[in-house]
């Protein structure tokens, strides 16, 4: 296969393949309600606009110790769309979407697929499942923002991106960044040792891993922050920490006006994100299976993805419209022992302010990127050290403030579910779009058999705040 048809994945993309487990696939799920979208309209949209991103013709293939992008020699867009004519009721739809979450994507094709249910009650449903190695949530949002204009008469103007081998440039840029992060007093010989990396394809992979390792070794700031992360207590054993069964259920709430959250944030002098996390903390509290003194001593964190694009040097920042993974993770302590909504809210505010100044997202991004160069026997212990610090993943997906149109059809709702690495079996998604907010939950059956009540508890907590 030619160089143009095959090249190495960036470490931050291949990390999601290294974390893959049969009972916990690293797949993002997107659901859109698109009023009036038909199969012919969407097939044309898929063929012209979606396929303008060349990466969607590629599939990740493992060769020895590395993952490579390889172009699918038999690619056919028809393999990546199923049209389902069922007239789903709201209850049927939630079960159908849950079943799709449990359906593995074929490994012998590019790992993404759409399902379209044009006859569902309440408007057509478009479901996308895509492996995290292709892109993070913000990259996908960027695609939909480009392809879905704010007017039904407007056509997408700028879209698409070629798939190119970037590891050499990424490694060179990381080398410069490393030099900036090095503690003062490093010898010239040490710096030259980093500069003299092998640029051949066979060694670029190891070079990238060595750069990340050197960052952790030489940067005093990173060492101190990493030490603080390691001494952070692990989550208390609760009903949310169970061996995963690999059978997941998802649910989502009705849209809630964003103004409700804005009013609460204004009255209480916090951010909208603080209010959202406080709602999650209240819903989690009743599902721990502990009470009394045990609850007072409980430690529970939420792993919250954080975009780090603005923190990267210019050489490492992705170009607008390109795919990839550029976020880290912060572990926010949830005040599950808090007795009142306001106590939980202000304790959340304190923790989020502290973490805003942290390098924890960058550390998480670097560790994830290193996962593919860690020997396989050590990989799971490394992931355990990282992900046993949390019992849930909480993602906040900011959509556009105005409604968007796909193939001339209005998008009325959008929902994202992100994967939960390691033994985490609970994911909470908070999605804002067109002046409304929705909560979504995906949970392994061992952790939560029916997530519907969890969503109700989130909304019930919202009603307890002043200003609501």
C-alpha positions as CSV (number, residue, x, y, z in Angstrom):
1,X,0.0,0.0,0.0
2,X,1.4,3.4,-1.0
3,X,2.4,6.1,1.5
4,X,-0.7,8.2,0.5
5,X,-3.0,5.3,1.5
6,X,-1.3,4.4,4.8
7,X,0.2,6.3,7.6
8,X,0.6,6.3,11.4
9,X,-2.1,7.6,13.7
10,X,-1.2,10.4,16.0
11,X,-0.7,9.2,19.6
12,X,-3.6,11.2,20.8
13,X,-5.9,9.4,18.3
14,X,-4.5,5.9,18.7
15,X,-4.8,6.2,22.5
16,X,-8.6,5.4,22.2
17,X,-7.8,2.1,20.4
18,X,-5.3,1.2,23.2
19,X,-8.1,1.8,25.8
20,X,-10.7,-0.3,23.9
21,X,-12.3,-3.2,25.8
22,X,-15.0,-5.5,24.6
23,X,-17.4,-4.5,27.4
24,X,-16.5,-0.8,27.1
25,X,-16.0,0.3,23.5
26,X,-14.5,3.8,22.9
27,X,-17.3,5.0,20.6
28,X,-19.0,8.4,20.5
29,X,-22.8,8.4,19.8
30,X,-24.6,11.4,18.3
31,X,-28.4,11.6,17.9
32,X,-30.1,14.4,16.0
33,X,-33.8,15.0,15.5
34,X,-34.1,16.5,12.0
35,X,-37.6,17.5,11.0
36,X,-38.5,16.2,7.6
37,X,-35.2,14.5,6.7
38,X,-35.7,11.8,4.1
39,X,-33.4,9.0,3.0
40,X,-32.7,10.4,-0.5
41,X,-31.9,13.9,1.1
42,X,-29.5,12.4,3.6
43,X,-27.8,10.0,1.1
44,X,-26.9,13.0,-1.0
45,X,-25.7,15.0,2.0
46,X,-23.6,12.0,3.1
47,X,-22.1,11.6,-0.4
48,X,-21.3,15.3,-1.1
49,X,-20.6,16.8,2.3
50,X,-19.7,14.2,4.9
51,X,-17.3,12.3,2.6
52,X,-15.4,15.5,1.9
53,X,-13.4,14.6,5.0
54,X,-11.0,12.0,3.6
55,X,-10.4,10.4,7.0
56,X,-13.8,8.8,6.8
57,X,-12.5,6.5,4.0
58,X,-9.7,5.2,6.3
59,X,-9.8,2.5,9.0
60,X,-7.3,2.0,11.8
61,X,-5.2,-1.2,11.4
62,X,-2.8,-2.6,14.0
63,X,0.7,-3.4,12.7
64,X,3.1,-4.8,15.3
65,X,3.2,-2.1,18.0
66,X,1.6,0.7,16.1
67,X,-1.8,1.7,14.6
68,X,-1.9,2.9,11.0
69,X,-4.6,4.6,9.0
70,X,-5.3,2.5,5.9
71,X,-7.7,3.5,3.1
72,X,-10.5,1.0,2.7
73,X,-9.9,-0.6,-0.7
74,X,-13.6,-1.6,-1.0
75,X,-15.1,1.5,0.5
76,X,-18.8,2.1,-0.3
77,X,-20.8,4.7,1.5
78,X,-23.8,2.4,1.4
79,X,-22.1,0.2,4.0
80,X,-22.3,3.1,6.5
81,X,-26.0,4.0,6.4
82,X,-29.0,1.9,7.5
83,X,-32.5,3.3,6.9
84,X,-35.1,2.1,9.4
85,X,-38.7,2.7,8.5
86,X,-40.2,1.8,11.9
87,X,-42.6,4.5,13.4
88,X,-40.8,4.7,16.7
89,X,-42.7,6.0,19.7
90,X,-40.6,7.9,22.3
91,X,-40.3,4.7,24.5
92,X,-39.5,2.5,21.5
93,X,-36.9,5.0,20.3
94,X,-34.9,5.0,23.6
95,X,-34.7,1.2,23.5
96,X,-33.7,1.2,19.8
97,X,-30.9,3.7,20.4
98,X,-29.7,1.7,23.4
99,X,-29.5,-1.4,21.2
100,X,-27.4,0.5,18.7
101,X,-25.0,1.5,21.4
102,X,-24.4,-2.2,22.2
103,X,-23.9,-3.1,18.5
104,X,-20.2,-3.4,17.6
105,X,-18.9,-1.6,14.6
106,X,-17.1,-3.8,12.0
107,X,-13.3,-3.8,12.3
108,X,-12.8,-4.5,8.6
109,X,-14.4,-1.1,7.6
110,X,-13.9,2.5,8.7
111,X,-15.4,2.6,12.1
112,X,-18.4,4.9,11.8
113,X,-22.0,4.4,10.8
114,X,-25.3,6.3,10.5
115,X,-28.8,5.1,11.1
116,X,-31.8,7.1,9.8
117,X,-35.3,6.6,11.1
118,X,-37.4,9.1,9.0
119,X,-40.8,8.0,10.3
120,X,-40.1,8.3,14.1
121,X,-42.8,10.1,16.1
122,X,-41.7,13.7,16.7
123,X,-39.5,14.0,13.6
124,X,-36.8,12.0,11.8
125,X,-34.0,10.5,14.0
126,X,-30.4,10.5,12.7
127,X,-28.0,8.4,14.8
128,X,-24.2,8.4,14.3
129,X,-21.8,6.0,16.0
130,X,-18.1,6.8,15.4
131,X,-14.9,5.5,17.1
132,X,-13.2,8.1,19.2
133,X,-9.9,7.6,17.3
134,X,-11.4,9.6,14.4
135,X,-12.3,12.7,16.4
136,X,-13.3,14.1,19.8
137,X,-16.7,15.7,20.4
138,X,-15.6,19.2,19.6
139,X,-14.1,18.1,16.2
140,X,-17.4,16.4,15.4
141,X,-19.3,19.6,16.5
142,X,-17.1,21.5,14.1
143,X,-18.1,19.3,11.3
144,X,-21.8,19.7,11.9
145,X,-21.4,23.4,12.4
146,X,-19.8,23.7,8.9
147,X,-22.3,21.3,7.3
148,X,-25.5,22.6,9.0
149,X,-26.0,26.3,8.3
150,X,-28.4,28.6,10.2
151,X,-30.7,28.9,7.2
152,X,-32.5,26.3,5.1
153,X,-31.6,28.2,1.9
154,X,-27.9,28.4,2.8
155,X,-25.5,25.7,1.5
156,X,-22.3,24.7,3.3
157,X,-19.5,27.0,2.1
158,X,-16.3,25.7,3.5
159,X,-16.0,22.0,4.4
160,X,-13.8,18.9,4.2
161,X,-10.2,18.1,4.8
162,X,-7.6,15.8,3.2
163,X,-6.1,13.0,5.3
164,X,-2.3,13.5,5.5
165,X,0.5,12.0,7.5
166,X,1.2,14.4,10.3
167,X,3.3,12.5,12.8
168,X,6.6,13.9,11.7
169,X,5.3,17.5,12.0
170,X,3.6,16.7,15.3
171,X,6.8,15.2,16.7
172,X,8.9,18.2,15.6
173,X,6.4,20.6,17.1
174,X,6.2,18.6,20.4
175,X,10.0,18.8,20.5
176,X,9.8,22.6,20.5
177,X,7.1,22.6,23.1
178,X,9.2,20.3,25.2
179,X,12.1,22.7,25.2
180,X,9.8,25.4,26.5
181,X,8.5,23.2,29.3
182,X,11.9,22.0,30.4
183,X,13.1,23.1,33.8
184,X,15.8,25.7,33.7
185,X,19.4,24.4,33.9
186,X,19.0,21.6,31.4
187,X,22.3,20.9,29.6
188,X,22.6,21.6,25.9
189,X,23.5,17.9,25.4
190,X,20.2,16.9,26.8
191,X,18.3,19.2,24.6
192,X,20.3,18.0,21.6
193,X,19.4,14.5,22.5
194,X,15.7,15.3,22.1
195,X,16.4,17.2,18.9
196,X,18.2,14.3,17.3
197,X,15.2,12.1,16.9
198,X,14.9,9.6,14.0
199,X,12.5,11.0,11.4
200,X,11.8,7.6,9.7
201,X,8.3,6.2,9.9
202,X,9.4,3.2,11.9
203,X,10.7,5.3,14.8
204,X,8.4,8.4,14.8
205,X,6.0,6.5,17.0
206,X,8.5,5.8,19.7
207,X,10.0,9.3,19.4
208,X,6.6,10.8,20.1
209,X,6.2,8.7,23.2
210,X,9.7,9.6,24.4
211,X,8.9,13.3,24.0
212,X,5.9,13.0,26.3
213,X,7.9,10.9,28.8
214,X,10.6,13.6,28.8
215,X,8.0,16.3,29.5
216,X,6.9,14.4,32.6
217,X,10.5,13.9,33.7
218,X,11.9,17.3,33.2
219,X,9.2,19.8,33.7
220,X,9.0,20.7,37.4
221,X,5.5,22.1,37.0
222,X,4.2,18.9,35.4
223,X,6.0,16.7,38.0
224,X,4.3,18.6,40.8
225,X,0.9,18.6,39.3
226,X,1.2,14.9,38.4
227,X,2.2,14.1,42.0
228,X,-0.9,16.0,43.3
229,X,-3.0,13.9,40.9
230,X,-1.5,10.6,42.2
231,X,-2.2,11.5,45.8
232,X,-5.8,12.4,45.1
233,X,-7.8,9.8,47.0
234,X,-9.6,7.1,44.9
235,X,-13.3,6.9,44.8
236,X,-15.1,5.2,47.6
237,X,-16.5,1.7,46.8
238,X,-20.1,2.3,45.9
239,X,-22.9,0.8,43.8
240,X,-21.5,2.8,40.9
241,X,-18.2,0.8,40.9
242,X,-19.2,-2.6,39.6
243,X,-17.6,-5.1,37.2
244,X,-19.1,-4.1,33.8
245,X,-21.4,-6.4,31.9
246,X,-21.0,-4.7,28.6
247,X,-24.8,-4.1,28.2
248,X,-25.6,-0.4,28.2
249,X,-28.9,1.6,28.3
250,X,-29.2,5.2,27.4
251,X,-31.9,7.8,28.1
252,X,-32.3,11.6,27.4
253,X,-34.5,14.3,28.9
254,X,-36.9,16.7,27.3
255,X,-35.3,20.0,26.4
256,X,-35.0,22.6,29.2
257,X,-34.7,26.3,28.4
258,X,-31.1,27.5,28.9
259,X,-32.6,30.6,30.5
260,X,-33.4,28.5,33.6
261,X,-29.8,27.7,34.1
262,X,-28.7,31.3,33.3
263,X,-31.1,32.7,35.9
264,X,-29.9,30.4,38.6
265,X,-26.2,31.1,37.8
266,X,-26.9,34.9,37.9
267,X,-28.8,34.8,41.3
268,X,-26.2,32.5,43.0
269,X,-23.1,34.1,41.4
270,X,-21.8,30.9,39.9
271,X,-21.4,29.6,36.3
272,X,-24.0,27.6,34.3
273,X,-21.5,24.7,34.4
274,X,-21.5,24.8,38.2
275,X,-25.3,24.5,38.2
276,X,-25.2,21.6,35.8
277,X,-22.6,19.7,37.8
278,X,-24.6,20.3,41.0
279,X,-27.6,18.7,39.4
280,X,-25.5,15.7,38.5
281,X,-24.1,15.5,42.1
282,X,-27.6,15.4,43.6
283,X,-28.7,12.6,41.2
284,X,-25.5,10.6,41.9
285,X,-25.9,10.9,45.7
286,X,-29.0,8.6,45.9
287,X,-27.4,5.9,43.8
288,X,-24.3,5.2,45.8
289,X,-25.8,2.5,48.1
290,X,-24.3,4.2,51.2
291,X,-25.7,6.5,53.8
292,X,-25.1,8.0,57.3
293,X,-21.4,8.3,58.3
294,X,-20.3,6.3,55.3
295,X,-21.8,9.0,53.0
296,X,-20.2,11.8,55.0
297,X,-16.8,10.2,54.3
298,X,-17.5,9.3,50.7
299,X,-15.1,10.4,47.9
300,X,-16.5,10.5,44.4
301,X,-15.1,12.2,41.3
302,X,-16.5,13.0,37.9
303,X,-14.1,12.8,35.0
304,X,-14.9,15.9,32.9
305,X,-13.4,16.3,29.4
306,X,-11.7,19.7,28.9
307,X,-10.7,21.2,25.5
308,X,-7.0,22.0,25.5
309,X,-6.6,23.5,22.1
310,X,-6.1,27.0,23.5
311,X,-3.4,25.7,25.8
312,X,-1.3,24.1,23.0
313,X,1.5,26.0,21.2
314,X,0.6,27.2,17.7
315,X,2.6,24.4,16.1
316,X,0.4,21.7,17.8
317,X,-2.9,23.4,17.4
318,X,-5.1,21.6,14.8
319,X,-6.2,23.5,11.7
320,X,-9.8,24.6,11.6
321,X,-12.1,21.9,10.3
322,X,-9.7,19.0,10.8
323,X,-10.4,15.9,12.8
324,X,-8.5,14.6,15.9
325,X,-8.4,14.4,19.7
326,X,-7.4,17.5,21.6
327,X,-8.9,17.4,25.1
328,X,-7.7,16.4,28.5
329,X,-9.6,15.4,31.6
330,X,-10.1,17.0,35.0
331,X,-11.4,15.0,38.0
332,X,-14.0,17.1,39.8
333,X,-14.8,16.0,43.4
334,X,-18.6,15.8,43.6
335,X,-20.0,16.9,47.0
336,X,-22.3,13.8,47.4
337,X,-22.3,14.4,51.2
338,X,-23.8,17.9,50.8
339,X,-27.1,18.2,52.6
340,X,-28.7,21.0,50.5
341,X,-28.7,22.2,46.9
342,X,-26.9,25.4,47.7
343,X,-24.2,23.6,49.7
344,X,-23.6,21.3,46.8
345,X,-23.6,24.2,44.3
346,X,-21.0,26.3,46.2
347,X,-18.7,23.4,46.8
348,X,-18.8,22.6,43.1
349,X,-17.9,26.3,42.4
350,X,-14.9,26.0,44.7
351,X,-13.6,22.9,43.0
352,X,-14.1,24.1,39.5
353,X,-12.2,27.3,40.3
354,X,-9.3,25.4,41.7
355,X,-9.1,23.1,38.7
356,X,-9.3,25.9,36.1
357,X,-5.7,26.8,37.0
358,X,-4.5,23.1,37.0
359,X,-2.4,21.4,34.4
360,X,-4.4,18.3,35.0
361,X,-6.0,18.4,31.5
362,X,-2.6,18.5,29.8
363,X,-1.3,15.7,32.0
364,X,-4.3,13.6,31.1
365,X,-3.8,14.3,27.4
366,X,-0.1,13.3,27.6
367,X,-0.9,10.1,29.5
368,X,-3.5,9.2,27.0
369,X,-1.1,9.8,24.1
370,X,1.5,7.6,25.9
371,X,-0.9,4.7,26.2
372,X,0.0,3.2,22.8
373,X,3.8,3.1,23.5
374,X,3.4,1.5,26.9
375,X,4.0,-2.3,26.8
376,X,0.7,-4.1,26.8
377,X,1.1,-5.8,30.2
378,X,1.5,-2.4,31.8
379,X,-1.2,-0.7,29.9
380,X,-4.2,-1.8,32.0
381,X,-2.5,-0.9,35.3
382,X,-1.7,2.5,33.9
383,X,-5.3,3.0,32.8
384,X,-6.5,1.8,36.2
385,X,-4.4,4.3,38.1
386,X,-5.9,7.0,35.9
387,X,-9.6,6.0,35.6
388,X,-10.2,4.6,39.1
389,X,-10.1,8.2,40.3
390,X,-13.6,8.6,38.9
391,X,-17.0,6.9,39.0
392,X,-18.7,8.8,36.2
393,X,-17.9,10.8,33.1
394,X,-19.7,14.1,32.7
395,X,-19.4,15.8,29.3
396,X,-20.7,19.3,28.5
397,X,-21.2,19.7,24.8
398,X,-21.8,23.3,23.7
399,X,-23.8,23.6,20.5
400,X,-24.7,26.6,18.5
401,X,-27.1,29.2,20.1
402,X,-29.2,29.3,17.0
403,X,-31.0,26.4,15.2
404,X,-29.2,24.7,12.3
405,X,-30.4,23.0,9.2
406,X,-29.2,19.7,7.6
407,X,-30.0,19.3,3.9
408,X,-32.6,22.1,4.3
409,X,-34.3,20.4,7.3
410,X,-34.4,21.9,10.8
411,X,-32.4,20.2,13.5
412,X,-34.7,20.3,16.6
413,X,-32.6,18.4,19.1
414,X,-29.1,17.1,19.4
415,X,-27.6,14.7,21.9
416,X,-24.1,13.3,22.5
417,X,-22.9,10.3,24.5
418,X,-19.2,9.8,25.0
419,X,-17.4,6.6,26.1
420,X,-16.3,5.8,29.6
421,X,-12.8,4.3,29.8
422,X,-11.6,1.7,32.3
423,X,-14.2,0.4,34.7
424,X,-16.3,3.5,34.6
425,X,-19.9,2.5,33.8
426,X,-21.8,5.8,34.0
427,X,-21.8,8.6,31.5
428,X,-23.7,11.9,31.8
429,X,-24.0,14.2,28.8
430,X,-25.2,17.8,29.0
431,X,-25.9,19.3,25.6
432,X,-26.9,22.8,24.8
433,X,-28.4,23.8,21.5
434,X,-30.6,26.6,20.1
435,X,-31.4,28.0,23.6
436,X,-32.2,24.7,25.3
437,X,-30.4,22.1,27.4
438,X,-30.8,18.3,27.5
439,X,-29.4,15.8,29.9
440,X,-28.4,12.4,28.6
441,X,-27.3,9.2,30.4
442,X,-25.6,6.0,29.3
443,X,-25.1,3.4,31.9
444,X,-23.8,-0.2,32.0
445,X,-26.5,-2.5,33.3
446,X,-24.4,-3.5,36.3
447,X,-24.3,0.1,37.4
448,X,-27.8,1.3,36.6
449,X,-30.5,-0.8,35.1
450,X,-32.8,2.1,34.1
451,X,-31.3,5.6,33.9
452,X,-34.7,7.3,33.6
453,X,-35.0,8.1,37.3
454,X,-31.5,9.6,37.2
455,X,-32.6,12.2,34.7
456,X,-35.6,13.0,36.7
457,X,-33.4,13.6,39.8
458,X,-31.2,16.0,37.8
459,X,-34.2,18.1,36.9
460,X,-35.7,17.9,40.3
461,X,-32.5,19.3,41.8
462,X,-32.7,22.2,39.3
463,X,-36.1,23.1,40.7
464,X,-34.7,23.6,44.2
465,X,-32.5,26.5,43.3
466,X,-33.4,30.2,43.8
467,X,-34.0,31.9,40.5
468,X,-35.6,28.8,38.9
